[in-house]
């Protein structure tokens, strides 16, 4: 009994995803959303960049701490 419900729900969810994909793919007005932070205009204005860019900048400016030994 539970298996039948699972199959029915899986088919319904599959049809929903298929419908969303087809409507986005064949519509000329719709585009796939660009969710990358680095290309977002509002984020650039605030000085926020993606995690990879932030990590690269921090690694470039890394200076290890010097440990002074006591005499």
FENPEJO-V517393 format. One record per pair of residues at least 6 apart in sequence whose C-alpha atoms are under 7 Angstrom apart, sorted by the first residue. I is the first residue (numbers start at 1). J is the second residue. D is the distance in whole Angstrom. If there is no record, write none. Layout:
BEGIN
i & j & d
I & J & D
I & J & D
END
This chain:
BEGIN
i & j & d
24 & 30 & 6
24 & 31 & 7
37 & 43 & 7
37 & 49 & 6
37 & 50 & 5
38 & 49 & 5
38 & 50 & 6
43 & 49 & 7
END
